[in-house]
Amino acid sequence: MGGSVLIVLDNFRVGGIQRLALDQLYVLRDLGIPAEAHYRQVGTTLSLPNFLSLEESRINESGIKINGLPKSNWSQLLHFVDLFRKNNFSTIVNHSVGSAVILKTAILLSGKQVLLKTYVHQLPTLSATIQRLKRFVYSLFSDEIYGYSVAVTNDWNHRITNRFLPNFIRRKLRMKTQRNGIYLDRLPSISKNKSYLDDNRRLVFIGRSVGWKNIEKLFSLMRLSTLSSFEFVIIVPTISEQLKQSAQTEFGQRIFFEIGKKIEDIEFRPGDIHIYPVDYGPGAKFVEAISLNCLEMACLGIPSIIAENGSDTWPDLIELGFFHEVNWNDEEEVILGIETLRKRVFSEELNSRARILISIEKNIKEILSSNTISLRK
């Protein structure tokens, strides 16, 4: 199926969904496949730290087309009807579950045949009940539904086994896993100073300072006497001034904040260890412990310590040794994990294998490979 690719998302704030969408746009450009992105929340995007500002130069140099949408659902519907009539889109990569109804209606009204693929980026367990039900209803309008991880897929499919749902609804809502990827060309070069391998005692945290990212676990680790010789680098899009000052007062020169910067703006070192102490709470039956930041670090040859029982999406990277699972509530196990990774050195061959697995090119080619599948009626 020929034609262009349309990517739809809610906003371009600094986050995993937005990072993935941009990387997909970059690789589509490299592959010579016409593509553009449209996002729904213009005000929210521009009022907060966002990728459109952070990556303005790369976006402009790439010639990528990114458009903000009008505010109301009705205006967005009219916008997409007009867009589909004037263009030859074959595929919509939809990262906004709430847009599925608008997009499917616009496809029908335009008289075009476009495959609508909706991607779910959150465990249903983490959503409020009403929000979760809305996601299920909206997703019914998609031709295909994907989860970015095995955990999301298992959680979703477990919840649609409700015996009160008709079989055709359960079949329509059935989700498949589509692994994320990274646009390798935007990653920084890691320092060539091999002496860091012997002397480096640095733990790195990357992510938003939201509850389930568990940034407080980082501070708990810093208070351990066994880690008193370690420095900690915290890379966040934003952080409250109160939390920052409190941490700097308590930990002094052991803690460094990198705020509102892109990954490629950070100088990483051989011997760095990335920690991702994600905590979904006791109600989470399925856990995804490998984030996009974990994948970025693996591409640089930097290992990550992750939560136990959350690596089903990337067993091949576990086998290569890039991730070490721990129980974050067991301090001795965490310390042992840190010491284990400090001694781990990745060969160029292993690092190359990881980059091939993680490349966003693999992700987008798999997305487009099923375009020969007939559209659902």
C-alpha positions in Angstrom: 0.0 0.0 0.0 1.7 3.3 -1.1 1.1 6.8 0.1 2.2 9.0 3.0 2.2 8.4 6.7 0.4 10.6 9.2 1.4 10.7 12.8 -1.1 12.0 15.4 -0.4 12.7 19.0 -1.8 14.9 21.8 1.1 17.2 22.3 4.9 17.6 21.9 5.8 18.0 25.6 9.0 16.3 26.7 7.9 12.6 27.2 8.2 9.1 25.8 5.3 9.3 23.4 6.5 12.5 21.9 10.1 11.3 21.7 8.9 8.2 19.8 6.8 10.2 17.4 9.7 12.5 16.5 12.1 9.6 16.0 9.6 7.9 13.7 9.4 11.2 11.7 13.2 11.4 11.4 13.5 7.8 10.2 10.6 8.1 7.7 12.4 11.1 6.2 15.6 9.1 6.0 13.8 6.2 4.3 12.3 8.6 1.7 8.7 8.0 2.9 6.5 11.2 3.0 5.3 11.8 6.5 4.0 14.6 8.7 2.7 15.0 12.3 -0.3 16.7 13.7 -0.8 17.4 17.4 -3.9 18.4 19.3 -2.9 20.5 22.3 -1.1 23.5 21.0 -1.4 25.7 24.1 -0.3 22.9 26.4 2.7 22.2 24.2 3.9 25.8 23.9 3.4 26.7 27.6 5.6 23.9 28.9 9.1 22.4 28.0 8.6 20.8 24.6 10.5 19.0 21.9 9.5 21.6 19.3 11.7 24.1 21.1 14.4 21.6 22.2 14.9 20.2 18.7 14.0 23.2 16.6 17.2 23.1 14.7 17.0 19.4 13.9 13.3 19.6 12.9 14.0 22.6 10.6 17.1 20.9 9.0 15.1 17.7 8.4 12.3 19.6 6.7 9.7 17.7 8.8 6.2 19.1 8.7 4.5 19.4 12.1 1.2 21.1 12.5 -0.9 22.1 15.5 -4.6 21.3 15.3 -7.5 23.6 16.1 -8.9 23.4 19.6 -12.3 21.8 19.3 -13.1 18.2 18.3 -15.4 19.5 15.5 -12.7 21.7 14.0 -10.2 18.8 14.2 -12.7 16.6 12.4 -13.1 19.1 9.6 -9.4 19.6 9.4 -8.7 15.9 8.9 -11.5 15.5 6.4 -9.9 18.2 4.3 -6.4 16.8 4.9 -7.4 13.3 3.7 -9.2 14.6 0.6 -6.2 16.6 -0.5 -3.5 14.0 0.3 -2.8 10.3 -0.3 -2.2 8.9 3.2 -2.0 5.1 3.5 -1.3 4.9 7.2 -2.1 6.8 10.3 0.2 6.1 13.3 -2.0 7.3 16.1 -0.4 7.9 19.5 -3.6 9.6 20.8 -6.2 7.0 21.7 -8.8 9.8 22.1 -8.3 10.8 18.5 -9.4 7.4 17.1 -13.1 8.4 16.8 -12.3 11.7 15.0 -9.8 10.1 12.7 -12.0 7.1 11.7 -15.0 9.5 11.1 -12.8 11.7 8.9 -11.6 8.8 6.9 -15.2 7.7 6.2 -16.3 11.2 5.3 -13.3 11.8 3.0 -14.1 8.6 1.1 -10.4 7.6 1.4 -9.0 4.2 2.4 -6.5 4.7 5.2 -5.2 2.2 7.7 -5.7 3.6 11.3 -3.2 2.1 13.7 -3.6 3.2 17.3 -0.8 2.8 19.9 -1.5 2.6 23.6 1.4 3.9 25.8 0.0 3.4 29.3 -0.8 0.3 31.4 -4.6 0.2 31.7 -4.0 -0.4 35.4 -2.6 3.1 35.8 -5.7 4.7 34.4 -8.8 5.7 36.4 -11.8 3.4 35.7 -13.7 5.9 33.5 -10.5 6.8 31.6 -9.8 3.1 31.0 -13.3 2.5 29.7 -13.0 5.5 27.4 -9.8 4.1 26.0 -11.4 0.8 25.2 -14.4 2.5 23.5 -12.2 4.8 21.4 -9.9 2.0 20.4 -12.9 0.2 18.8 -12.6 2.7 15.9 -9.1 1.6 15.0 -8.1 -0.9 12.4 -5.2 -2.2 14.5 -4.3 -1.7 18.2 -0.8 -2.0 19.5 0.9 -1.8 22.9 4.5 -0.6 23.1 5.3 -3.4 25.6 4.4 -6.9 26.6 3.2 -5.5 29.9 0.7 -3.1 28.3 -0.5 -5.8 25.9 -1.0 -8.4 28.6 -2.7 -5.9 30.9 -5.0 -4.7 28.1 -5.9 -8.2 26.8 -6.4 -9.5 30.3 -9.0 -6.8 30.9 -11.0 -7.4 27.7 -11.6 -11.0 28.6 -14.7 -9.9 30.4 -17.3 -12.6 29.7 -20.1 -10.0 29.3 -18.3 -8.6 26.2 -19.5 -10.1 22.8 -16.8 -12.1 21.0 -16.6 -9.7 18.1 -15.9 -6.8 20.5 -13.1 -8.8 22.2 -11.6 -9.7 18.8 -11.8 -6.0 17.7 -10.1 -4.9 20.9 -7.3 -7.5 20.8 -4.0 -5.8 21.1 -0.6 -6.8 19.7 2.9 -5.7 20.9 5.0 -3.3 18.8 8.3 -2.5 20.4 9.6 1.0 20.5 12.9 2.2 19.0 15.4 5.0 19.0 16.6 7.2 16.2 20.3 6.4 16.5 21.6 9.5 14.7 20.5 11.9 17.4 22.4 10.1 20.2 25.5 11.7 21.7 29.0 10.3 21.4 30.2 8.8 24.7 33.5 10.0 26.1 36.5 8.0 24.8 38.4 8.4 28.1 38.7 4.8 29.2 40.1 5.8 32.6 36.5 6.4 33.6 35.9 2.7 33.6 38.2 2.3 36.6 37.4 5.5 38.4 33.8 6.3 37.5 31.3 6.0 40.3 28.3 7.8 38.8 24.6 6.8 38.7 22.3 8.5 36.2 18.5 9.1 36.5 16.6 10.3 33.4 12.9 11.1 33.4 10.1 13.3 34.7 9.8 13.8 38.4 6.4 12.0 38.6 5.4 9.6 41.3 5.7 6.3 39.4 9.2 7.2 38.1 10.2 7.0 41.8 12.8 9.7 41.9 12.6 9.5 45.7 14.3 6.1 45.4 17.4 8.0 44.0 17.6 10.1 47.2 17.2 7.0 49.4 20.2 5.4 47.6 22.3 8.5 48.1 21.8 8.3 51.8 23.3 4.8 52.0 26.8 4.8 53.4 27.9 2.1 50.9 27.2 4.5 48.0 28.7 7.6 49.7 31.5 7.6 47.0 29.0 7.8 44.1 27.9 10.9 42.3 24.4 11.2 41.0 23.3 12.9 37.8 19.6 13.8 37.5 18.3 14.6 34.0 14.8 16.0 34.0 12.7 18.3 31.8 11.6 20.3 34.9 11.8 20.0 38.6 10.5 22.1 41.5 12.9 24.6 42.9 12.1 23.4 46.4 13.0 19.8 45.6 16.2 20.8 43.8 17.4 23.1 46.6 16.6 20.5 49.2 18.6 17.8 47.4 21.5 20.1 46.8 21.5 21.1 50.5 21.5 17.5 51.7 23.9 16.0 49.1 26.1 18.9 48.1 28.6 18.3 45.3 27.5 14.6 44.9 24.4 15.6 43.0 24.2 17.3 39.6 21.0 18.4 37.9 20.7 18.7 34.1 17.3 20.4 33.5 15.5 20.9 30.2 18.3 19.4 28.1 18.2 16.8 25.3 20.1 13.5 25.7 22.6 14.6 23.1 23.5 17.7 25.2 24.7 15.5 28.1 28.2 14.1 28.4 28.0 10.4 29.3 31.0 8.5 30.4 32.2 4.9 30.2 31.2 3.3 33.5 28.1 5.3 34.0 25.1 3.3 35.3 21.6 4.3 34.5 18.9 3.6 37.2 15.2 3.3 36.5 13.4 2.6 39.7 9.9 2.6 38.3 7.1 1.7 40.7 3.6 1.2 39.4 2.2 0.4 42.9 0.8 -2.8 44.4 -2.2 -2.9 42.0 0.0 -3.5 38.9 -0.2 -7.1 37.8 2.1 -6.4 34.8 5.2 -4.3 34.9 7.2 -2.6 32.1 10.7 -1.8 33.5 12.5 -0.7 30.3 11.9 2.8 29.2 13.0 4.7 26.1 15.7 6.2 28.2 16.9 2.7 29.1 17.1 1.9 25.4 19.0 5.1 24.7 21.5 4.2 27.3 21.9 0.7 25.9 22.7 2.2 22.5 25.6 4.1 24.2 26.9 1.0 25.9 25.5 2.1 29.3 23.7 -0.5 31.3 20.5 0.1 33.4 19.3 -1.3 36.7 15.6 -1.9 36.3 12.7 -3.3 38.3 12.3 -7.1 38.5 9.8 -9.0 36.4 9.5 -6.1 33.9 11.8 -7.1 31.0 9.5 -9.4 28.9 9.5 -6.9 26.0 13.3 -7.0 25.5 14.6 -10.5 26.4 17.2 -10.2 23.7 18.7 -7.1 25.5 18.6 -8.9 28.8 20.5 -11.7 27.2 23.2 -9.3 26.0 23.6 -8.0 29.5 22.4 -4.4 29.2 19.8 -4.6 31.9 20.0 -5.9 35.5 16.8 -6.6 37.4 16.5 -5.9 41.1 13.9 -5.6 43.8 14.1 -1.9 44.5 12.9 -2.5 48.1 15.9 -4.7 48.8 18.9 -2.3 49.4 21.5 -5.1 49.5 20.2 -6.4 46.1 20.4 -2.9 44.6 23.9 -2.4 45.8 25.0 -5.8 44.5 23.4 -4.9 41.1 25.4 -1.6 41.0 28.6 -3.4 41.8 27.9 -6.0 39.2 27.3 -3.4 36.4 30.4 -1.5 37.4 32.5 -4.4 36.3 30.6 -5.0 33.1 32.2 -3.8 29.8 30.4 -4.1 26.5 32.4 -4.9 23.4 31.8 -3.0 20.2 30.2 -6.2 18.7 27.7 -6.4 21.6 26.9 -2.7 21.4 26.4 -2.9 17.7 23.9 -5.8 18.2 22.0 -3.8 20.7 21.8 -0.8 18.3 20.4 -3.0 15.5 17.7 -4.3 17.8 16.7 -0.9 19.1 16.9 1.2 15.9 13.7 3.0 15.2 14.1 1.9 11.6 13.2 -1.6 12.7 10.1 -0.2 14.5 8.8 1.8 11.6 9.4 -1.0 9.0 7.4 -3.4 11.1 4.6 -0.9 11.4 4.4 -0.5 7.7 5.0 -4.1 6.9 1.4 -5.0 7.7 -0.1 -2.5 5.3 -1.1 -5.3 3.0 -3.6 -6.4 5.6 -7.2 -5.7 4.5 -8.9 -2.8 6.3 -11.4 -3.9 8.9 -15.0 -3.1 8.1 
